[in-house]
Amino acid sequence: MQEYSIQRSQRRCHSTDRPFGPGESYYSAVLVRGGELRRMDLASDAWTGPPEGALGWWKCRIPEKRRGALKPAPAHVLLSTLETLSEEGNQPVLSYLLALLLVRRKILTEPATHGTDDAPNPSLLHLVHAPSQREFWIPVCEPSLDACQAYHDQLTRLLFSEE
């Protein structure tokens, strides 16, 4: 099977040179011009059927703009939030879950314990933010199954903000 390269949509009508808007449908056709495959995009109101000599055609749609799309909160905001949560101490499960997510994102790491005789405390999670050398001691807390949705909602509000 041979593969062919066809350029991407220019998001403009070939006939009117009008740009397509969000959510607008249009038609694309592939033609051979000068020995090359060329794509032609036409607005729905300019489409009268496939152009002569078209090898193929299809209907497309410009994606809608997403309103209120969520974007991840910056690392420094999350670290500050973790610091506040751990200082206040009134939401230990939330600070534990946030710390785990920051480890997963590789913002926080467990410090290396080279040759220390001290056994780590299993009830505390010791984490470090390497660039700033900030240390965090987070109590290990297992959330109850019943409260998982509430913690999920709280973490979503902490981790993401609307654009």
C-alpha positions as CSV (number, residue, x, y, z in Angstrom):
1,M,0.0,0.0,0.0
2,Q,1.4,3.4,-0.9
3,E,0.9,6.4,1.3
4,Y,0.2,9.9,0.1
5,S,0.8,13.2,1.8
6,I,-2.0,15.8,1.6
7,Q,-1.7,19.2,3.2
8,R,-3.8,20.2,6.2
9,S,-6.8,22.3,5.9
10,Q,-6.1,26.0,5.6
11,R,-9.4,26.7,7.3
12,R,-10.4,29.0,4.5
13,C,-12.8,28.6,1.6
14,H,-11.0,28.1,-1.7
15,S,-13.7,30.0,-3.7
16,T,-14.4,33.0,-1.4
17,D,-11.2,33.1,0.7
18,R,-13.4,33.5,3.8
19,P,-12.1,31.9,7.0
20,F,-14.2,29.1,8.5
21,G,-15.7,29.8,11.9
22,P,-15.9,27.6,15.0
23,G,-18.5,24.8,14.5
24,E,-18.8,25.5,10.8
25,S,-19.1,22.6,8.3
26,Y,-17.2,22.6,5.0
27,Y,-16.1,20.2,2.3
28,S,-12.7,19.0,1.3
29,A,-11.7,17.5,-2.0
30,V,-8.4,16.0,-3.2
31,L,-7.4,16.7,-6.8
32,V,-4.3,16.1,-8.9
33,R,-2.7,19.4,-10.0
34,G,0.6,19.6,-11.7
35,G,1.4,16.0,-10.8
36,E,0.8,16.7,-7.1
37,L,-2.2,15.9,-4.8
38,R,-3.8,19.2,-3.7
39,R,-6.5,19.7,-1.1
40,M,-9.3,22.1,-1.8
41,D,-11.6,23.3,1.1
42,L,-15.0,24.8,0.2
43,A,-17.6,26.3,2.5
44,S,-20.9,24.4,2.6
45,D,-22.7,27.3,0.8
46,A,-20.0,27.2,-2.0
47,W,-20.1,23.4,-2.4
48,T,-22.0,22.3,-5.6
49,G,-20.6,18.8,-5.6
50,P,-17.1,17.5,-6.1
51,P,-14.9,19.4,-8.5
52,E,-14.2,17.8,-11.8
53,G,-11.3,15.3,-11.5
54,A,-11.6,15.0,-7.7
55,L,-10.1,11.8,-6.4
56,G,-12.1,12.0,-3.2
57,W,-14.1,14.4,-1.0
58,W,-15.5,14.5,2.5
59,K,-17.3,16.8,4.8
60,C,-15.4,18.4,7.8
61,R,-16.3,20.5,10.8
62,I,-14.1,23.2,12.5
63,P,-14.1,22.4,16.2
64,E,-16.0,24.5,18.6
65,K,-14.0,26.7,20.9
66,R,-14.1,25.1,24.4
67,R,-15.4,27.5,26.9
68,G,-14.1,27.2,30.5
69,A,-11.4,24.8,29.5
70,L,-9.4,23.8,32.5
71,K,-5.7,24.3,32.7
72,P,-3.3,22.9,35.3
73,A,-2.4,25.3,38.1
74,P,1.3,26.2,38.1
75,A,3.6,24.2,40.4
76,H,4.5,27.2,42.6
77,V,0.7,27.6,43.4
78,L,0.3,23.9,44.2
79,L,3.4,24.0,46.5
80,S,2.1,27.0,48.3
81,T,-1.3,25.3,48.7
82,L,0.3,22.2,50.1
83,E,2.3,24.3,52.5
84,T,-0.8,26.1,53.7
85,L,-2.7,22.8,54.1
86,S,0.1,21.2,56.0
87,E,0.5,24.2,58.3
88,E,-3.2,24.5,59.1
89,G,-3.4,20.7,59.6
90,N,-7.2,20.7,59.4
91,Q,-7.3,18.7,56.1
92,P,-4.7,16.0,56.4
93,V,-6.2,13.7,53.7
94,L,-6.4,16.5,51.2
95,S,-2.7,17.5,51.9
96,Y,-1.7,13.8,51.6
97,L,-3.5,13.4,48.3
98,L,-2.1,16.7,46.9
99,A,1.5,15.6,48.0
100,L,1.0,12.3,46.1
101,L,-0.1,14.1,43.0
102,L,2.9,16.4,43.2
103,V,5.2,13.4,43.5
104,R,3.5,11.9,40.4
105,R,4.1,15.2,38.5
106,K,7.7,15.0,39.7
107,I,7.5,18.3,41.4
108,L,8.3,16.7,44.8
109,T,10.6,13.8,45.4
110,E,11.5,11.6,48.4
111,P,15.0,12.5,49.6
112,A,17.8,10.0,49.3
113,T,18.7,8.4,52.6
114,H,22.4,7.6,52.1
115,G,23.8,5.7,55.1
116,T,21.4,7.1,57.7
117,D,20.7,4.9,60.7
118,D,17.4,6.6,61.4
119,A,14.5,4.4,60.3
120,P,11.9,6.5,58.3
121,N,8.7,7.2,60.1
122,P,5.9,5.3,58.3
123,S,3.2,7.7,59.5
124,L,4.9,10.7,57.8
125,L,5.7,11.2,54.1
126,H,9.0,13.2,53.8
127,L,9.2,15.1,50.5
128,V,11.5,17.7,49.0
129,H,11.1,20.3,46.3
130,A,14.6,20.1,44.8
131,P,14.9,23.5,43.2
132,S,14.0,25.4,46.4
133,Q,15.1,22.7,48.9
134,R,11.8,23.1,50.7
135,E,10.9,20.1,52.8
136,F,7.4,18.8,53.5
137,W,6.4,16.3,56.2
138,I,3.0,15.1,55.4
139,P,0.9,12.7,57.6
140,V,0.0,9.5,55.7
141,C,-3.8,9.4,55.5
142,E,-5.9,6.9,53.7
143,P,-9.2,8.5,52.5
144,S,-12.4,6.6,53.2
145,L,-14.1,5.1,50.2
146,D,-17.3,7.2,50.9
147,A,-15.3,10.5,50.8
148,C,-13.4,9.8,47.6
149,Q,-15.8,11.9,45.3
150,A,-15.6,14.8,47.7
151,Y,-11.8,14.7,47.7
152,H,-11.7,14.3,43.9
153,D,-13.8,17.5,43.6
154,Q,-11.6,19.4,46.1
155,L,-8.4,18.3,44.2
156,T,-9.9,19.3,40.9
157,R,-10.6,22.8,42.2
158,L,-7.0,23.0,43.5
159,L,-5.2,21.5,40.5
160,F,-7.1,23.2,37.7
161,S,-8.3,26.7,36.9
162,E,-10.4,28.0,34.1
163,E,-8.6,29.7,31.2
